Amino acid sequence: MWEMRELPEPKVLEPGEWDEWYGTLLRAFGGLGESAEERELFRALTSCERSLGVWDDGRCVATAGAYEFRLTVPGGASVPAAGVSMVGVSATHRRRGVLTSMMRRQLDDVRAWGEPLAILTASEPAIYGRFGYATAAFGLHAEIDTSRVRLSVPAGTDDVRLRYVDPGAELEACEAVYARTVSRRAGMLARRPDWERLGLLDPQSERGDASPLQCVLAERDGEVTGYTRFRVRREWRDSGHNGQVVLQDLTGADPVSEAALWRFLFGIDLTTSLKVRARPMDEAWQHLVSDIRRCELRVRDSLHVRLVDVGTALEARTYQAPVDVVLEVEDAFCPWNSGRWRLSGDGKGAVCVRTSDAADLALSVRELGAAYLGGVGLASLAGAGRVRELRQGALAEAAVGFGTATAPWLPHGF
């Protein structure tokens, strides 16, 4: 009888192994090739010392990486977070514990690096729950019938000047606008060097039948206050034009700059629809449109969060109302988090320490991850049986405290 061999433990990636390692990842996601531009960028973004591979008989069979990010949390602090990505297992080595061994090693490493959070976007969300990850932020998708939907823009929008620019030539100005907005919304990432290039990738494989990437700047009083990047897909029918605008990015430093950019996208000649992906759940344009039904809204999971160090993570954020609760946390995969934690916090700061006091709420580290950025309510999780109230009134207190004025949002994948 054939006997399955035990595979080696994951090891840190050596720079000379990157090509084979990355090829294994691409094959795990279907084997489609990438442009030289894409490949060069992801090579530059890869930190080999933060990447893992599993090798069997001299061949790479599994991959995982952890980018070094800083994530905005409620209150505006920028907190170290491991951006888990590049995760793939060869089809020949599935169901052999390979992924579990990589997740085990990776979370041990993240803890050793002193990073209290791990985050990811999931190709298959069901996979990562067993490792303590939970959806903490969602993205809003829409396909807006711009031939029928109109915008009612705020006063001052007409004062915004718009102009077409070369996307690459004005990258620095766009990044300055983005940097101004990072602290305003939980879930946003402070971009490290080379990450600004991600928004300029424009391979033919991503365009389909749409135009190359286009960019328009918004300016007020001579200052760049917003930008949008998009493509235009032309289509002609017997009845006339039926083109579509495909939005990639839109960032504004103030409401009127954002409104001016949305109005521009709605009004591009020879188009009748605007395709929007992964925007903030509470973005203002939804209240400017004349007919929300014709915007065909859809919701999809976006950012998944895992608390690697419960105490440090809960202390890093603020709470919109005073909270003083004892949390009984269960964490089978990272047992150092299990036990009782007293969280005391408000809008100015928080303290979270071990305690032997009676618990007020019982939940797993997944529920903490889901609620951490304020995008998922503890009361909603309790309604699903995922949070248990042990002291009357503790759930309402914690639910209000963990909430946020704005929905968390991940501005781009990784």
Sequence and secondary structure as in RCSB ss.txt:
>XXXX:A:sequence
MWEMRELPEPKVLEPGEWDEWYGTLLRAFGGLGESAEERELFRALTSCERSLGVWDDGRCVATAGAYEFRLTVPG
GASVPAAGVSMVGVSATHRRRGVLTSMMRRQLDDVRAWGEPLAILTASEPAIYGRFGYATAAFGLHAEIDTSRVR
LSVPAGTDDVRLRYVDPGAELEACEAVYARTVSRRAGMLARRPDWERLGLLDPQSERGDASPLQCVLAERDGEVT
GYTRFRVRREWRDSGHNGQVVLQDLTGADPVSEAALWRFLFGIDLTTSLKVRARPMDEAWQHLVSDIRRCELRVR
DSLHVRLVDVGTALEARTYQAPVDVVLEVEDAFCPWNSGRWRLSGDGKGAVCVRTSDAADLALSVRELGAAYLGG
VGLASLAGAGRVRELRQGALAEAAVGFGTATAPWLPHGF
>XXXX:A:secstr
          EE  GGGHHHHHHHHHHHTT     HHHHHHHHHH  GGGEEEEEETTEEEEEEEEEEEEEE TT
S EEEEEEEEEEEE GGGTTSSHHHHHHHHHHHHHHHHT  EEEE  SSGGGGGGGT EEEEEEEEEEEETTT  
B   TTGGG EEEEE TTTTHHHHHHHHHHHGGGSTT B   TTGGGGGG   HHHHTTB S EEEEEEETTEEE
EEEEEEEE  EETTEE EEEEEEEEEESSHHHHHHHHHHHHT TTEEEEEEEEE TT GGGGTBS GGGG  EEE
EEEEEEESSHHHHHHHS  SS EEEEEEEE SSSGGG EEEEEEE SS EEEEE  S  SEEEEHHHHHHHTTSS
S HHHHHHTTSEEESSTTHHHHHHHHH  SS     S  
